[in-house]
Amino acid sequence: MDRQKLSSVPQTIPSGTALVIGGSGGIGQGICQALARNGFNVALTYRNNKQAAETTVSMVEQLGFQSSAFQVNLSERAHVEELFIAVQERFGSIHSVIFAAGADITMTYVANIDPDEWQATLDGELTGFFNVIKAALPMMRKSGGGSILAVTSAGIHRHPPLDILSVVPKAGIEALIRGIAREEGRFNIRANSIAPGVIDGGLFDRLKTQITPQFIEAMKKNTALRRFGSIREVSDVVAFLASPAAAYVTGQHLRVDGGYSV
């Protein structure tokens, strides 16, 4: 596709690719599509669901851009390092890293958390994000900069009962994002995050089987807009923050939650 014909795409698209960690999931898949609509080639990762990853690759390619899927275990630093090398060999460089991975958690109260699930969740998300930035930062410094963005949770601002296993690792990721923004700006590396509220599709479709319809309705009533969000509403915000249009935006945390945290 001739990028000059895409009038809605900024003409300063960096060379290389955007890497979406967790791009095979519901929100991750939407992010991959939004990035392609904004003129990016897209590399994406998956843990087990190869079919979903291949579907996402096809979606990006149908929009006229290159895409590849890579299997990775985020809790294994060597696997993550190999991922970045493979993506760089395929696309030349990585200009944006979007972390949209999330664990399929048990909805439960703090007092009932299983210690093994606690550790596995931290390993997969918080340590996983640490492993990602350890691999990304040296490459971005060498190539002249880049953008790192994390998809976290509105539950950081207003505690959602039963969702603590999702919120805790994302709070740690938020702290790392702020540190990256402050420390890496001198290398032209930006770091931002978005905090979605309840989003129809993806992980929520699985989690809502663990809670009652009454609980779901209460969640809607606790949101200012009285509805849940859509994947498109989240992914378009991610694409903006990764784009050259947000070149002077760093260290920011944007709540995309329909007013849940108000």
Secondary structure, DSSP 8 states (H G I E B T S, - for coil): --GGG-TTS-TT--SSEEEEETTTSHHHHHHHHHHHHTT--EEEEESS-HHHHHHHHHHHHHTT--EEEEE--TT-HHHHHHHHHHHHHHHS-EEEEEE--------B-GGG--HHHHHHHHHHTHHHHHHHHHHHHHHHHHHT-EEEEEE--GGGTS--TTBHHHHHHHHHHHHHHHHHHHHHGGGTEEEEEEEE--BSSTHHHHHGGGS-HHHHHHHHHTSTTSS-B-HHHHHHHHHHHHSGGGTT--S-EEEESTTTT-
